[in-house]
Amino acid sequence: MKILYFTATGNSLYVAKRMGGEYYSIPKLIKEGKYDFEDEKIGIVFPIYYSGVPQIVEKFLNKVKLKSNYIFGIGTYGMYAGAATRHLLEIGERNGITFSYINEIVMIDNYLPGFDMNKELEKEPKKKIEDNLREIAKDIGEAKKYIKKHSFIADGLRVLNEKYFYNQHFEKNFTVKSSCNGCKTCEKVCPVDNIEVQNQPVFKNNCQQCLACVHNCPQRAISVKKEKSEARFVNQNITLKEIIVANN
């Protein structure tokens, strides 16, 4: 089994690892130009952005060639999954990818302008993450067929989110504090090489809004406008080195 994933703070990487098999970073595959995969089972694991599939994952799926009788997708989210299933199915139909199984798992929401990380961490036990992971892993192990359903209304909201709320110039929302020591961690964890450290980070115009740079900064020197708390989040089961290896 091969699992292709995108991660910024470790949630989706943790899910990919828990499913078993081999796992490969989508940003790294894009940089290496690797798009052909064949296996008994192939999975796509990603965080849900703006109620749908992240742009970087859609870009990858527009080029990828998957040869498998069982292709599955898992979206991770914190509060609202939106219409990620419909979006993934739409992308699949457009690119000749037939999904046998699509599901979602609620985890810690790490979008700082929308959520207070301290409050999110307090909610973690109620989300029953491990129990849900075991169920999904069992489904995939048994090659269960299942597609999580979403309403047409949710899909409409996703389209509106993408059209009106996706910030094309999100890089303008970042500020860097004097505590930055130029360690280049932000540059290394950025999945699209959108940051170049010149004494301090310089943000380009291809931001995916994943906030990997903010959450993984050892000095907590990067902040984003309208963030709800100064607290940061990285999945406790994933190391900074793993995130760097996935995105660098």
MIVOKE-746783 format. One record per residue (C-alpha): residue number from 1; x, y, z. Coordinates in nm, 3 decimals, m for minus. Example, Ala and Ser with C-alpha at 12.3 -4.5 7.8 and 13.67 -1.06 7.14 Angstrom:
! MIVOKE-746783
<node pos="1" xx="1.230" yy="m0.450" zz="0.780"/>
<node pos="2" xx="1.367" yy="m0.106" zz="0.714"/>
This chain:
! MIVOKE-746783
<node pos="1" xx="0.000" yy="0.000" zz="0.000"/>
<node pos="2" xx="0.119" yy="0.349" zz="m0.089"/>
<node pos="3" xx="m0.007" yy="0.665" zz="0.083"/>
<node pos="4" xx="0.051" yy="1.009" zz="m0.064"/>
<node pos="5" xx="0.010" yy="1.289" zz="0.191"/>
<node pos="6" xx="0.042" yy="1.661" zz="0.251"/>
<node pos="7" xx="0.118" yy="1.792" zz="0.599"/>
<node pos="8" xx="0.205" yy="2.124" zz="0.764"/>
<node pos="9" xx="0.183" yy="2.052" zz="1.134"/>
<node pos="10" xx="0.192" yy="1.672" zz="1.134"/>
<node pos="11" xx="m0.176" yy="1.573" zz="1.153"/>
<node pos="12" xx="m0.200" yy="1.424" zz="0.804"/>
<node pos="13" xx="0.144" yy="1.267" zz="0.829"/>
<node pos="14" xx="0.037" yy="1.096" zz="1.151"/>
<node pos="15" xx="m0.277" yy="0.963" zz="0.980"/>
<node pos="16" xx="m0.069" yy="0.838" zz="0.686"/>
<node pos="17" xx="0.168" yy="0.655" zz="0.921"/>
<node pos="18" xx="m0.117" yy="0.499" zz="1.115"/>
<node pos="19" xx="m0.266" yy="0.350" zz="0.798"/>
<node pos="20" xx="0.047" yy="0.138" zz="0.745"/>
<node pos="21" xx="0.235" yy="0.078" zz="0.423"/>
<node pos="22" xx="0.469" yy="0.320" zz="0.248"/>
<node pos="23" xx="0.403" yy="0.693" zz="0.269"/>
<node pos="24" xx="0.526" yy="0.971" zz="0.040"/>
<node pos="25" xx="0.506" yy="1.349" zz="0.072"/>
<node pos="26" xx="0.306" yy="1.520" zz="m0.204"/>
<node pos="27" xx="0.514" yy="1.844" zz="m0.198"/>
<node pos="28" xx="0.830" yy="1.637" zz="m0.233"/>
<node pos="29" xx="0.683" yy="1.429" zz="m0.516"/>
<node pos="30" xx="0.589" yy="1.749" zz="m0.701"/>
<node pos="31" xx="0.943" yy="1.885" zz="m0.662"/>
<node pos="32" xx="1.088" yy="1.555" zz="m0.785"/>
<node pos="33" xx="0.839" yy="1.526" zz="m1.072"/>
<node pos="34" xx="0.710" yy="1.186" zz="m0.961"/>
<node pos="35" xx="0.350" yy="1.124" zz="m1.063"/>
<node pos="36" xx="0.317" yy="0.753" zz="m1.150"/>
<node pos="37" xx="0.216" yy="0.505" zz="m0.878"/>
<node pos="38" xx="0.095" yy="0.146" zz="m0.877"/>
<node pos="39" xx="m0.007" yy="m0.073" zz="m0.584"/>
<node pos="40" xx="m0.285" yy="m0.293" zz="m0.451"/>
<node pos="41" xx="m0.409" yy="0.008" zz="m0.252"/>
<node pos="42" xx="m0.323" yy="0.378" zz="m0.289"/>
<node pos="43" xx="m0.433" yy="0.654" zz="m0.052"/>
<node pos="44" xx="m0.441" yy="1.034" zz="m0.050"/>
<node pos="45" xx="m0.428" yy="1.203" zz="0.292"/>
<node pos="46" xx="m0.465" yy="1.578" zz="0.328"/>
<node pos="47" xx="m0.588" yy="1.858" zz="0.557"/>
<node pos="48" xx="m0.917" yy="2.019" zz="0.456"/>
<node pos="49" xx="m0.873" yy="2.385" zz="0.358"/>
<node pos="50" xx="m1.163" yy="2.622" zz="0.290"/>
<node pos="51" xx="m1.404" yy="2.327" zz="0.304"/>
<node pos="52" xx="m1.221" yy="2.144" zz="0.027"/>
<node pos="53" xx="m0.899" yy="1.995" zz="m0.106"/>
<node pos="54" xx="m0.586" yy="2.216" zz="m0.071"/>
<node pos="55" xx="m0.459" yy="2.372" zz="m0.393"/>
<node pos="56" xx="m0.126" yy="2.188" zz="m0.374"/>
<node pos="57" xx="m0.305" yy="1.851" zz="m0.350"/>
<node pos="58" xx="m0.539" yy="1.936" zz="m0.638"/>
<node pos="59" xx="m0.238" yy="2.042" zz="m0.847"/>
<node pos="60" xx="m0.078" yy="1.704" zz="m0.778"/>
<node pos="61" xx="m0.394" yy="1.505" zz="m0.856"/>
<node pos="62" xx="m0.429" yy="1.689" zz="m1.186"/>
<node pos="63" xx="m0.104" yy="1.525" zz="m1.299"/>
<node pos="64" xx="m0.083" yy="1.197" zz="m1.109"/>
<node pos="65" xx="m0.139" yy="0.853" zz="m1.264"/>
<node pos="66" xx="m0.265" yy="0.598" zz="m1.012"/>
<node pos="67" xx="m0.292" yy="0.231" zz="m1.101"/>
<node pos="68" xx="m0.484" yy="0.049" zz="m0.830"/>
<node pos="69" xx="m0.811" yy="m0.133" zz="m0.775"/>
<node pos="70" xx="m0.860" yy="0.045" zz="m0.440"/>
<node pos="71" xx="m0.796" yy="0.418" zz="m0.411"/>
<node pos="72" xx="m0.893" yy="0.598" zz="m0.092"/>
<node pos="73" xx="m0.890" yy="0.952" zz="0.042"/>
<node pos="74" xx="m0.879" yy="1.079" zz="0.401"/>
<node pos="75" xx="m0.932" yy="1.443" zz="0.492"/>
<node pos="76" xx="m0.831" yy="1.582" zz="0.832"/>
<node pos="77" xx="m1.018" yy="1.876" zz="0.982"/>
<node pos="78" xx="m1.078" yy="2.055" zz="1.310"/>
<node pos="79" xx="m1.433" yy="2.187" zz="1.311"/>
<node pos="80" xx="m1.599" yy="2.179" zz="0.969"/>
<node pos="81" xx="m1.523" yy="1.937" zz="0.686"/>
<node pos="82" xx="m1.734" yy="2.131" zz="0.439"/>
<node pos="83" xx="m1.760" yy="1.954" zz="0.105"/>
<node pos="84" xx="m1.414" yy="1.799" zz="0.081"/>
<node pos="85" xx="m1.561" yy="1.468" zz="m0.034"/>
<node pos="86" xx="m1.748" yy="1.627" zz="m0.325"/>
<node pos="87" xx="m1.440" yy="1.827" zz="m0.417"/>
<node pos="88" xx="m1.216" yy="1.518" zz="m0.412"/>
<node pos="89" xx="m1.467" yy="1.322" zz="m0.622"/>
<node pos="90" xx="m1.485" yy="1.610" zz="m0.870"/>
<node pos="91" xx="m1.107" yy="1.620" zz="m0.901"/>
<node pos="92" xx="m1.099" yy="1.241" zz="m0.940"/>
<node pos="93" xx="m1.362" yy="1.237" zz="m1.213"/>
<node pos="94" xx="m1.173" yy="1.506" zz="m1.401"/>
<node pos="95" xx="m0.850" yy="1.307" zz="m1.387"/>
<node pos="96" xx="m0.967" yy="0.947" zz="m1.426"/>
<node pos="97" xx="m0.928" yy="0.859" zz="m1.056"/>
<node pos="98" xx="m1.202" yy="0.638" zz="m0.912"/>
<node pos="99" xx="m1.223" yy="0.644" zz="m0.533"/>
<node pos="100" xx="m1.345" yy="0.336" zz="m0.349"/>
<node pos="101" xx="m1.333" yy="0.498" zz="m0.007"/>
<node pos="102" xx="m1.337" yy="0.858" zz="0.119"/>
<node pos="103" xx="m1.362" yy="0.950" zz="0.484"/>
<node pos="104" xx="m1.271" yy="1.231" zz="0.723"/>
<node pos="105" xx="m1.124" yy="1.249" zz="1.069"/>
<node pos="106" xx="m1.161" yy="1.534" zz="1.316"/>
<node pos="107" xx="m0.832" yy="1.645" zz="1.473"/>
<node pos="108" xx="m0.688" yy="1.967" zz="1.615"/>
<node pos="109" xx="m0.774" yy="2.270" zz="1.403"/>
<node pos="110" xx="m0.456" yy="2.474" zz="1.367"/>
<node pos="111" xx="m0.580" yy="2.770" zz="1.159"/>
<node pos="112" xx="m0.470" yy="3.048" zz="1.392"/>
<node pos="113" xx="m0.696" yy="3.330" zz="1.261"/>
<node pos="114" xx="m0.996" yy="3.111" zz="1.334"/>
<node pos="115" xx="m0.910" yy="2.912" zz="1.646"/>
<node pos="116" xx="m0.747" yy="2.953" zz="1.987"/>
<node pos="117" xx="m0.493" yy="2.671" zz="2.010"/>
<node pos="118" xx="m0.524" yy="2.645" zz="2.388"/>
<node pos="119" xx="m0.898" yy="2.583" zz="2.360"/>
<node pos="120" xx="m0.845" yy="2.341" zz="2.071"/>
<node pos="121" xx="m0.601" yy="2.135" zz="2.276"/>
<node pos="122" xx="m0.852" yy="2.120" zz="2.561"/>
<node pos="123" xx="m1.105" yy="1.967" zz="2.320"/>
<node pos="124" xx="m0.867" yy="1.695" zz="2.197"/>
<node pos="125" xx="m0.985" yy="1.411" zz="2.429"/>
<node pos="126" xx="m1.346" yy="1.460" zz="2.315"/>
<node pos="127" xx="m1.248" yy="1.413" zz="1.951"/>
<node pos="128" xx="m1.156" yy="1.045" zz="2.007"/>
<node pos="129" xx="m0.885" yy="1.067" zz="1.744"/>
<node pos="130" xx="m0.726" yy="0.729" zz="1.815"/>
<node pos="131" xx="m1.060" yy="0.545" zz="1.813"/>
<node pos="132" xx="m1.153" yy="0.703" zz="1.482"/>
<node pos="133" xx="m0.812" yy="0.625" zz="1.332"/>
<node pos="134" xx="m0.848" yy="0.260" zz="1.428"/>
<node pos="135" xx="m1.189" yy="0.242" zz="1.258"/>
<node pos="136" xx="m1.061" yy="0.401" zz="0.937"/>
<node pos="137" xx="m0.751" yy="0.179" zz="0.934"/>
<node pos="138" xx="m0.977" yy="m0.124" zz="0.980"/>
<node pos="139" xx="m1.198" yy="m0.013" zz="0.690"/>
<node pos="140" xx="m0.899" yy="0.026" zz="0.461"/>
<node pos="141" xx="m0.745" yy="m0.300" zz="0.576"/>
<node pos="142" xx="m1.068" yy="m0.475" zz="0.476"/>
<node pos="143" xx="m1.092" yy="m0.275" zz="0.151"/>
<node pos="144" xx="m1.431" yy="m0.143" zz="0.254"/>
<node pos="145" xx="m1.616" yy="0.070" zz="0.002"/>
<node pos="146" xx="m1.755" yy="0.393" zz="0.146"/>
<node pos="147" xx="m1.792" yy="0.755" zz="0.037"/>
<node pos="148" xx="m1.868" yy="1.017" zz="0.304"/>
<node pos="149" xx="m2.167" yy="1.219" zz="0.190"/>
<node pos="150" xx="m2.195" yy="1.598" zz="0.181"/>
<node pos="151" xx="m2.486" yy="1.815" zz="0.077"/>
<node pos="152" xx="m2.500" yy="2.032" zz="m0.233"/>
<node pos="153" xx="m2.530" yy="2.329" zz="0.003"/>
<node pos="154" xx="m2.194" yy="2.244" zz="0.161"/>
<node pos="155" xx="m2.043" yy="2.224" zz="m0.186"/>
<node pos="156" xx="m2.186" yy="2.563" zz="m0.270"/>
<node pos="157" xx="m2.031" yy="2.709" zz="0.046"/>
<node pos="158" xx="m1.698" yy="2.556" zz="m0.053"/>
<node pos="159" xx="m1.708" yy="2.730" zz="m0.390"/>
<node pos="160" xx="m1.795" yy="3.060" zz="m0.221"/>
<node pos="161" xx="m1.514" yy="3.014" zz="0.030"/>
<node pos="162" xx="m1.266" yy="2.951" zz="m0.247"/>
<node pos="163" xx="m1.388" yy="3.245" zz="m0.454"/>
<node pos="164" xx="m1.433" yy="3.512" zz="m0.189"/>
<node pos="165" xx="m1.231" yy="3.413" zz="0.118"/>
<node pos="166" xx="m0.920" yy="3.247" zz="m0.021"/>
<node pos="167" xx="m0.658" yy="3.520" zz="0.011"/>
<node pos="168" xx="m0.441" yy="3.540" zz="m0.300"/>
<node pos="169" xx="m0.190" yy="3.758" zz="m0.117"/>
<node pos="170" xx="m0.184" yy="3.584" zz="0.218"/>
<node pos="171" xx="0.189" yy="3.653" zz="0.256"/>
<node pos="172" xx="0.098" yy="4.009" zz="0.356"/>
<node pos="173" xx="m0.054" yy="3.872" zz="0.678"/>
<node pos="174" xx="0.278" yy="3.757" zz="0.824"/>
<node pos="175" xx="0.495" yy="3.956" zz="1.062"/>
<node pos="176" xx="0.836" yy="3.856" zz="1.198"/>
<node pos="177" xx="0.944" yy="3.949" zz="1.548"/>
<node pos="178" xx="1.294" yy="4.054" zz="1.653"/>
<node pos="179" xx="1.334" yy="3.715" zz="1.826"/>
<node pos="180" xx="1.394" yy="3.557" zz="1.482"/>
<node pos="181" xx="1.749" yy="3.420" zz="1.472"/>
<node pos="182" xx="1.755" yy="3.327" zz="1.102"/>
<node pos="183" xx="1.753" yy="2.951" zz="1.168"/>
<node pos="184" xx="1.571" yy="2.885" zz="0.836"/>
<node pos="185" xx="1.325" yy="2.637" zz="0.986"/>
<node pos="186" xx="1.039" yy="2.827" zz="0.820"/>
<node pos="187" xx="1.215" yy="2.801" zz="0.485"/>
<node pos="188" xx="1.265" yy="2.426" zz="0.532"/>
<node pos="189" xx="0.906" yy="2.343" zz="0.632"/>
<node pos="190" xx="0.740" yy="2.548" zz="0.357"/>
<node pos="191" xx="0.592" yy="2.296" zz="0.110"/>
<node pos="192" xx="0.621" yy="2.526" zz="m0.192"/>
<node pos="193" xx="0.955" yy="2.704" zz="m0.136"/>
<node pos="194" xx="0.766" yy="3.026" zz="m0.068"/>
<node pos="195" xx="1.007" yy="3.152" zz="0.199"/>
<node pos="196" xx="1.366" yy="3.268" zz="0.166"/>
<node pos="197" xx="1.555" yy="3.366" zz="0.479"/>
<node pos="198" xx="1.769" yy="3.676" zz="0.437"/>
<node pos="199" xx="1.859" yy="3.740" zz="0.800"/>
<node pos="200" xx="1.481" yy="3.717" zz="0.844"/>
<node pos="201" xx="1.213" yy="3.537" zz="0.636"/>
<node pos="202" xx="1.103" yy="3.693" zz="0.309"/>
<node pos="203" xx="0.761" yy="3.569" zz="0.196"/>
<node pos="204" xx="0.688" yy="3.528" zz="m0.174"/>
<node pos="205" xx="0.345" yy="3.516" zz="m0.342"/>
<node pos="206" xx="0.270" yy="3.143" zz="m0.357"/>
<node pos="207" xx="0.154" yy="3.089" zz="0.002"/>
<node pos="208" xx="m0.067" yy="2.783" zz="0.056"/>
<node pos="209" xx="m0.191" yy="2.921" zz="0.391"/>
<node pos="210" xx="m0.081" yy="2.601" zz="0.566"/>
<node pos="211" xx="0.091" yy="2.801" zz="0.845"/>
<node pos="212" xx="0.372" yy="2.547" zz="0.871"/>
<node pos="213" xx="0.614" yy="2.837" zz="0.907"/>
<node pos="214" xx="0.422" yy="2.983" zz="1.202"/>
<node pos="215" xx="0.360" yy="2.664" zz="1.397"/>
<node pos="216" xx="0.706" yy="2.513" zz="1.349"/>
<node pos="217" xx="0.918" yy="2.823" zz="1.424"/>
<node pos="218" xx="1.139" yy="2.730" zz="1.724"/>
<node pos="219" xx="1.150" yy="3.094" zz="1.838"/>
<node pos="220" xx="0.777" yy="3.157" zz="1.781"/>
<node pos="221" xx="0.897" yy="3.460" zz="1.591"/>
<node pos="222" xx="0.640" yy="3.445" zz="1.307"/>
<node pos="223" xx="0.283" yy="3.556" zz="1.363"/>
<node pos="224" xx="m0.019" yy="3.599" zz="1.139"/>
<node pos="225" xx="m0.282" yy="3.872" zz="1.145"/>
<node pos="226" xx="m0.593" yy="3.815" zz="1.358"/>
<node pos="227" xx="m0.457" yy="3.501" zz="1.524"/>
<node pos="228" xx="m0.668" yy="3.398" zz="1.823"/>
<node pos="229" xx="m0.379" yy="3.303" zz="2.051"/>
<node pos="230" xx="m0.002" yy="3.299" zz="2.073"/>
<node pos="231" xx="m0.005" yy="2.924" zz="2.131"/>
<node pos="232" xx="0.121" yy="2.698" zz="1.851"/>
<node pos="233" xx="0.047" yy="2.340" zz="1.750"/>
<node pos="234" xx="0.244" yy="2.051" zz="1.605"/>
<node pos="235" xx="0.112" yy="1.695" zz="1.628"/>
<node pos="236" xx="0.280" yy="1.541" zz="1.933"/>
<node pos="237" xx="0.350" yy="1.218" zz="1.745"/>
<node pos="238" xx="0.546" yy="1.390" zz="1.467"/>
<node pos="239" xx="0.890" yy="1.552" zz="1.491"/>
<node pos="240" xx="1.006" yy="1.874" zz="1.332"/>
<node pos="241" xx="1.263" yy="1.672" zz="1.139"/>
<node pos="242" xx="0.985" yy="1.464" zz="0.981"/>
<node pos="243" xx="0.799" yy="1.777" zz="0.868"/>
<node pos="244" xx="1.120" yy="1.922" zz="0.724"/>
<node pos="245" xx="1.193" yy="1.599" zz="0.537"/>
<node pos="246" xx="0.836" yy="1.596" zz="0.404"/>
<node pos="247" xx="0.837" yy="1.952" zz="0.271"/>
<node pos="248" xx="1.197" yy="2.049" zz="0.201"/>
